[in-house]
């Protein structure tokens, strides 16, 4: 058995006149996510002066700052010091979240084509998707859209060649080895396999997003009747 790869050394890049990108390599993995989340938590709990926003991604953290009050070099020095001080700090534990999902039909128009593409039965595709535990890597694209990974190779598939002009809120799709839930109606090119009755993003809720980086997500197959009950606020 090969020893685990050494963690990537943090790399710094000026992404614009007011942003600094901190990268931990280019390998999408839980270890990399933990480094991003540890730094994110540190900067949220004890902000560096003049920082405005923090934007985590798969392997990086984009730091936006006030260029009238500080510089890229000053932010980099502060972040390097923070990384050294935090060492191998474990990030905050994520939550375990179950997402009810009605597969196929009008909710999942790509379910059957995807099963045919991957030479699987619809039942096997649903079983594989719903029996996998997914990690929320980051939120992006639109508010509340969580990028979940990793989809097993057996059901992974490329995006559609032509995106849909409208994907309904709650739709769950697959793109590559990612799966995700559309929090609102927007154009999209992921292969849609079902829809959840849960609301992924609400401005009046705290936190506004149902999911956050580091959470573990599992999908629970449901029928249309249960979908309607949950949507109406029932059990």
C-alpha positions as a Markdown table, in Angstrom:
| # | Residue | x | y | z |
|---|---|---|---|---|
| 1 | Unk | 0.0 | 0.0 | 0.0 |
| 2 | Unk | 1.3 | 3.4 | -1.0 |
| 3 | Unk | 1.6 | 6.1 | 1.8 |
| 4 | Unk | -0.9 | 8.9 | 1.5 |
| 5 | Unk | 0.2 | 11.9 | -0.5 |
| 6 | Unk | 1.8 | 14.8 | 1.3 |
| 7 | Unk | -0.6 | 17.8 | 1.7 |
| 8 | Unk | 0.0 | 20.5 | -0.9 |
| 9 | Unk | 1.8 | 23.6 | 0.2 |
| 10 | Unk | -0.4 | 26.7 | 0.0 |
| 11 | Unk | 0.0 | 28.7 | -3.1 |
| 12 | Unk | -0.9 | 32.4 | -3.4 |
| 13 | Unk | -2.0 | 34.3 | -6.4 |
| 14 | Unk | -3.3 | 37.8 | -7.0 |
| 15 | Unk | -6.6 | 37.1 | -8.7 |
| 16 | Unk | -7.5 | 40.8 | -9.1 |
| 17 | Unk | -6.7 | 44.2 | -7.6 |
| 18 | Unk | -8.7 | 43.3 | -4.5 |
| 19 | Unk | -8.6 | 39.5 | -4.3 |
| 20 | Unk | -6.0 | 36.9 | -3.2 |
| 21 | Unk | -6.4 | 33.2 | -4.2 |
| 22 | Unk | -5.1 | 30.7 | -1.7 |
| 23 | Unk | -4.8 | 27.3 | -3.3 |
| 24 | Unk | -4.0 | 23.9 | -1.8 |
| 25 | Unk | -3.1 | 22.0 | -5.0 |
| 26 | Unk | -5.6 | 20.8 | -7.6 |
| 27 | Unk | -6.6 | 17.5 | -6.1 |
| 28 | Unk | -10.3 | 17.2 | -5.2 |
| 29 | Unk | -10.3 | 15.3 | -2.0 |
| 30 | Unk | -11.6 | 15.4 | 1.6 |
| 31 | Unk | -8.1 | 16.2 | 2.9 |
| 32 | Unk | -7.9 | 19.3 | 0.7 |
| 33 | Unk | -11.4 | 20.3 | 1.6 |
| 34 | Unk | -10.5 | 20.1 | 5.3 |
| 35 | Unk | -7.5 | 22.4 | 4.7 |
| 36 | Unk | -9.8 | 24.9 | 3.0 |
| 37 | Unk | -12.4 | 24.7 | 5.7 |
| 38 | Unk | -9.9 | 25.0 | 8.5 |
| 39 | Unk | -8.6 | 28.2 | 7.0 |
| 40 | Unk | -12.1 | 29.5 | 6.3 |
| 41 | Unk | -13.2 | 28.8 | 9.9 |
| 42 | Unk | -10.1 | 30.6 | 11.2 |
| 43 | Unk | -10.7 | 33.7 | 9.1 |
| 44 | Unk | -14.3 | 33.8 | 10.0 |
| 45 | Unk | -13.7 | 33.4 | 13.7 |
| 46 | Unk | -10.8 | 35.9 | 13.8 |
| 47 | Unk | -11.0 | 38.1 | 10.6 |
| 48 | Unk | -7.9 | 39.7 | 9.1 |
| 49 | Unk | -8.3 | 43.4 | 9.0 |
| 50 | Unk | -9.7 | 44.9 | 5.7 |
| 51 | Unk | -11.0 | 41.6 | 4.4 |
| 52 | Unk | -14.5 | 41.8 | 3.0 |
| 53 | Unk | -15.6 | 38.3 | 1.7 |
| 54 | Unk | -14.4 | 34.7 | 1.7 |
| 55 | Unk | -15.2 | 32.4 | -1.2 |
| 56 | Unk | -14.2 | 28.7 | -0.7 |
| 57 | Unk | -14.0 | 26.2 | -3.6 |
| 58 | Unk | -12.8 | 22.6 | -4.1 |
| 59 | Unk | -9.1 | 23.3 | -3.4 |
| 60 | Unk | -8.9 | 27.0 | -2.8 |
| 61 | Unk | -10.1 | 30.0 | -0.8 |
| 62 | Unk | -10.6 | 33.4 | -2.5 |
| 63 | Unk | -10.1 | 36.3 | -0.2 |
| 64 | Unk | -11.6 | 39.7 | -1.1 |
| 65 | Unk | -10.2 | 42.7 | 0.6 |
| 66 | Unk | -10.3 | 46.5 | 0.7 |
| 67 | Unk | -7.4 | 47.7 | -1.6 |
| 68 | Unk | -7.5 | 51.1 | 0.0 |
| 69 | Unk | -6.6 | 49.7 | 3.4 |
| 70 | Unk | -4.3 | 46.8 | 2.7 |
| 71 | Unk | -2.3 | 45.0 | 0.0 |
| 72 | Unk | -2.0 | 41.5 | -1.5 |
| 73 | Unk | 1.4 | 41.2 | 0.3 |
| 74 | Unk | 0.0 | 42.1 | 3.7 |
| 75 | Unk | -3.0 | 39.6 | 3.3 |
| 76 | Unk | -0.6 | 36.9 | 2.2 |
| 77 | Unk | 1.7 | 37.4 | 5.2 |
| 78 | Unk | -1.3 | 37.3 | 7.6 |
| 79 | Unk | -2.7 | 34.1 | 5.9 |
| 80 | Unk | 0.7 | 32.4 | 5.9 |
| 81 | Unk | 1.0 | 33.1 | 9.6 |
| 82 | Unk | -2.5 | 31.8 | 10.2 |
| 83 | Unk | -1.8 | 28.6 | 8.4 |
| 84 | Unk | 1.4 | 28.0 | 10.4 |
| 85 | Unk | -0.4 | 28.7 | 13.7 |
| 86 | Unk | -3.4 | 26.5 | 13.0 |
| 87 | Unk | -1.2 | 23.6 | 11.9 |
| 88 | Unk | -3.2 | 20.4 | 11.4 |
| 89 | Unk | -6.3 | 21.8 | 13.0 |
| 90 | Unk | -9.4 | 19.8 | 12.3 |
| 91 | Unk | -12.2 | 21.9 | 10.8 |
| 92 | Unk | -15.7 | 22.0 | 12.4 |
| 93 | Unk | -17.7 | 18.9 | 12.0 |
| 94 | Unk | -20.2 | 19.0 | 9.2 |
| 95 | Unk | -23.8 | 17.9 | 9.6 |
| 96 | Unk | -25.5 | 14.8 | 8.3 |
| 97 | Unk | -28.4 | 15.8 | 6.1 |
| 98 | Unk | -31.0 | 13.5 | 4.5 |
| 99 | Unk | -32.6 | 14.8 | 1.3 |
| 100 | Unk | -35.9 | 13.2 | 0.2 |
| 101 | Unk | -35.8 | 12.7 | -3.6 |
| 102 | Unk | -38.4 | 11.7 | -6.1 |
| 103 | Unk | -36.6 | 10.1 | -8.9 |
| 104 | Unk | -37.6 | 10.1 | -12.6 |
| 105 | Unk | -40.8 | 11.0 | -14.3 |
| 106 | Unk | -41.3 | 14.7 | -15.0 |
| 107 | Unk | -39.0 | 15.4 | -12.1 |
| 108 | Unk | -36.1 | 13.5 | -13.6 |
| 109 | Unk | -36.2 | 13.6 | -17.4 |
| 110 | Unk | -32.6 | 12.4 | -17.8 |
| 111 | Unk | -32.9 | 9.4 | -15.5 |
| 112 | Unk | -33.8 | 6.8 | -18.1 |
| 113 | Unk | -31.4 | 8.2 | -20.8 |
| 114 | Unk | -28.6 | 8.2 | -18.2 |
| 115 | Unk | -29.3 | 4.6 | -17.2 |
| 116 | Unk | -29.2 | 3.6 | -20.8 |
| 117 | Unk | -25.9 | 5.6 | -21.3 |
| 118 | Unk | -24.3 | 3.8 | -18.4 |
| 119 | Unk | -25.8 | 0.4 | -19.3 |
| 120 | Unk | -27.7 | 0.1 | -16.0 |
| 121 | Unk | -31.3 | -0.5 | -15.0 |
| 122 | Unk | -33.1 | 2.5 | -13.6 |
| 123 | Unk | -33.4 | 0.7 | -10.3 |
| 124 | Unk | -29.6 | 0.2 | -10.1 |
| 125 | Unk | -28.9 | 3.8 | -10.9 |
| 126 | Unk | -31.3 | 5.0 | -8.2 |
| 127 | Unk | -29.8 | 2.5 | -5.8 |
| 128 | Unk | -26.3 | 3.6 | -6.5 |
| 129 | Unk | -27.1 | 7.3 | -6.3 |
| 130 | Unk | -29.1 | 7.0 | -3.1 |
| 131 | Unk | -26.7 | 4.6 | -1.3 |
| 132 | Unk | -23.7 | 7.0 | -1.7 |
| 133 | Unk | -22.8 | 9.5 | 1.0 |
| 134 | Unk | -21.8 | 12.8 | -0.6 |
| 135 | Unk | -19.7 | 15.6 | 0.8 |
| 136 | Unk | -20.6 | 19.3 | 0.3 |
| 137 | Unk | -17.5 | 20.8 | -1.1 |
| 138 | Unk | -18.7 | 24.4 | -1.6 |
| 139 | Unk | -21.6 | 26.6 | -2.6 |
| 140 | Unk | -21.6 | 28.5 | -5.9 |
| 141 | Unk | -23.2 | 29.2 | -9.2 |
| 142 | Unk | -26.4 | 30.6 | -7.6 |
| 143 | Unk | -27.0 | 31.1 | -3.8 |
| 144 | Unk | -27.5 | 27.7 | -2.1 |
| 145 | Unk | -26.3 | 25.5 | -4.9 |
| 146 | Unk | -24.1 | 22.9 | -3.2 |
| 147 | Unk | -21.5 | 20.9 | -5.2 |
| 148 | Unk | -21.6 | 17.4 | -3.9 |
| 149 | Unk | -19.1 | 14.6 | -4.5 |
| 150 | Unk | -18.1 | 12.2 | -5.4 |
| 151 | Unk | -20.5 | 10.4 | -7.7 |
| 152 | Unk | -19.5 | 6.8 | -8.3 |
| 153 | Unk | -17.9 | 6.2 | -11.7 |
| 154 | Unk | -20.7 | 3.8 | -12.7 |
| 155 | Unk | -23.2 | 6.7 | -12.8 |
| 156 | Unk | -21.0 | 9.6 | -13.7 |
| 157 | Unk | -21.8 | 11.4 | -17.0 |
| 158 | Unk | -20.9 | 14.6 | -18.8 |
| 159 | Unk | -23.2 | 17.7 | -18.8 |
| 160 | Unk | -25.8 | 17.9 | -21.5 |
| 161 | Unk | -24.5 | 19.2 | -24.9 |
| 162 | Unk | -27.3 | 21.8 | -24.8 |
| 163 | Unk | -28.3 | 23.3 | -21.5 |
| 164 | Unk | -32.0 | 23.7 | -20.6 |
| 165 | Unk | -33.3 | 27.2 | -20.5 |
| 166 | Unk | -35.1 | 26.5 | -17.2 |
| 167 | Unk | -34.4 | 23.9 | -14.5 |
| 168 | Unk | -37.0 | 23.9 | -11.7 |
| 169 | Unk | -36.0 | 24.5 | -8.1 |
| 170 | Unk | -35.2 | 21.3 | -6.2 |
| 171 | Unk | -34.1 | 19.5 | -9.3 |
| 172 | Unk | -31.2 | 17.1 | -8.7 |
| 173 | Unk | -28.6 | 16.5 | -11.4 |
| 174 | Unk | -25.4 | 14.8 | -12.3 |
| 175 | Unk | -22.4 | 16.4 | -14.1 |
| 176 | Unk | -19.2 | 14.5 | -14.2 |
| 177 | Unk | -18.5 | 13.0 | -10.8 |
| 178 | Unk | -20.6 | 15.7 | -9.1 |
| 179 | Unk | -24.2 | 15.8 | -8.1 |
| 180 | Unk | -26.1 | 18.9 | -7.1 |
| 181 | Unk | -29.5 | 20.4 | -6.2 |
| 182 | Unk | -30.8 | 23.5 | -8.0 |
| 183 | Unk | -32.1 | 25.9 | -5.3 |
| 184 | Unk | -34.1 | 28.0 | -7.7 |
| 185 | Unk | -35.3 | 28.0 | -11.3 |
| 186 | Unk | -32.4 | 28.8 | -13.6 |
| 187 | Unk | -30.9 | 27.6 | -16.8 |
| 188 | Unk | -28.7 | 24.5 | -16.4 |
| 189 | Unk | -27.0 | 21.7 | -18.2 |
| 190 | Unk | -26.7 | 18.9 | -15.5 |
| 191 | Unk | -28.5 | 15.6 | -16.2 |
| 192 | Unk | -31.7 | 15.7 | -14.1 |
| 193 | Unk | -32.6 | 12.5 | -12.3 |
| 194 | Unk | -35.2 | 13.7 | -9.8 |
| 195 | Unk | -36.5 | 16.5 | -7.6 |
| 196 | Unk | -36.6 | 17.2 | -3.8 |
| 197 | Unk | -39.6 | 19.0 | -2.2 |
| 198 | Unk | -37.2 | 20.7 | 0.3 |
| 199 | Unk | -36.3 | 24.3 | -0.1 |
| 200 | Unk | -32.5 | 24.7 | -0.4 |
| 201 | Unk | -32.3 | 28.4 | 0.1 |
| 202 | Unk | -34.5 | 30.9 | 2.0 |
| 203 | Unk | -33.4 | 34.5 | 2.8 |
| 204 | Unk | -35.5 | 34.5 | 6.0 |
| 205 | Unk | -33.9 | 31.3 | 7.3 |
| 206 | Unk | -30.7 | 31.2 | 9.4 |
| 207 | Unk | -28.5 | 29.9 | 7.9 |
| 208 | Unk | -30.1 | 30.8 | 4.6 |
| 209 | Unk | -28.7 | 27.7 | 2.8 |
| 210 | Unk | -29.9 | 24.3 | 3.9 |
| 211 | Unk | -26.4 | 22.8 | 3.1 |
| 212 | Unk | -22.9 | 24.0 | 3.9 |
| 213 | Unk | -19.3 | 23.0 | 3.1 |
| 214 | Unk | -18.4 | 19.8 | 5.0 |
| 215 | Unk | -21.9 | 18.5 | 5.4 |
| 216 | Unk | -22.6 | 14.9 | 4.5 |
| 217 | Unk | -25.6 | 14.3 | 2.3 |
| 218 | Unk | -27.6 | 11.2 | 1.6 |
| 219 | Unk | -30.6 | 11.0 | -0.7 |
| 220 | Unk | -33.7 | 9.0 | 0.3 |
| 221 | Unk | -36.0 | 7.9 | -2.5 |
| 222 | Unk | -39.6 | 8.9 | -2.2 |
| 223 | Unk | -42.8 | 8.7 | -4.3 |
| 224 | Unk | -44.9 | 11.5 | -5.7 |
| 225 | Unk | -47.4 | 11.3 | -2.8 |
| 226 | Unk | -44.7 | 11.8 | -0.2 |
| 227 | Unk | -43.2 | 14.6 | -2.3 |
| 228 | Unk | -46.6 | 16.4 | -2.3 |
| 229 | Unk | -47.0 | 15.9 | 1.5 |
| 230 | Unk | -43.5 | 17.3 | 2.3 |
| 231 | Unk | -44.1 | 20.2 | -0.2 |
| 232 | Unk | -47.3 | 21.0 | 1.6 |
| 233 | Unk | -45.6 | 20.9 | 5.0 |
| 234 | Unk | -46.9 | 17.5 | 6.0 |
| 235 | Unk | -44.9 | 14.5 | 7.4 |
